[in-house]
Amino acid sequence: MGEAQEYKCPACGGGLVYGANSGDMVCEFCDSHFTLQQLEDIKSAEEEAASAENSIGWDEYRQTEESGDFAALICPSCGAEIVTDETTAATECVYCGNPAVIRKKLSGIFKPDWVIPFKTTKKQAVDALKKLYRGKKLLPDAFTQDNRVEKVAGMYVPYWLYDCDASAHMTYNASRVSVYSDAKFNYTRTDKYLITRSGNARFSRIPVDGSTKLDNRYTEAIEPYDYSELVDFRDMYLSGYMADRYDVEAKDCNPRADERVRQSMADEFARTIQGYSSVTLKSANVSNSNGKVHYALMPVWMLNTKYKDKTYTFAMNGQTGKMIGELPVDRGKAFKQFLLWGGICSLAASAAALLTMLI
């Protein structure tokens, strides 16, 4: 059984979490703030002191701790057992609530290249959900009550980021319709065209979710992320949040990355074709080269609510605040709205008929 890594406050010994607003490690008990560099300096000093006392060295302890694949860990704060699955990399103790980072799960081939730290807080996530409710006239009244948010979790989602060069050649069938007339007849002329487009493009950091735990519809819907804020991975960013390592290999995510490249090229080419009555894609040939992949963790807030025994899940981009999710509909309100609009349309039709009769 292994021991989870917990970041302790040098001032009071409480658990430290990464603060989205400040970018510092923040103590939940005494509200002390420490930069990541300050904590690394403190850790280095403690390791030197431990080595000087001829005790077990940090490297040796880390090797001992990480030898084996643990399904259960010991909370360093209260000593309780923390049960995890094989992909969990950061969690919290269910007994004392202290955050724990499982370094074993983020080492070697599982160590991310980059991470985008959280920029939004739990309160901002809840506020964003309430804002999503506003103006939705067909929402059930009970659903919008303050106590409807039952669970909010900040988690780092594993992503594969793909770079590649792409070459594409596409053909389209197009038509242009014109109508004219003379003294006797009306004419419709349809001209047919074969359009070709070819080009090259460089793609950088195409995101593909590397976890089976989250629906790709959610992760793709809250994109894009601002990649200018990618930083080198440090496990301290994970303290206070949930995190999973990838459970889908990069090679298995290649088809989705290829599809996103193909769709992006098709969209760009389609924007160059204008002035036709109709355009349909006839053939598409897209090839990739010079591919490279990076591993990164992206911040996501997951919110769950329940209404009439059904769970509604919402996801918010932990960097930009973009919120998506499914909302329930009050059937009674929807029926009344239908009758109202039906009545308005009926009145409009009657008024139009009366106006025609008067004319």
Summary of the structure (lengths in Angstrom):
residues: 359
radius of gyration: 28.4
end to end distance: 89.5
largest distance: 108.0
contacts: 1052
relative contact order: 0.17
helix: 32%
strand: 37%
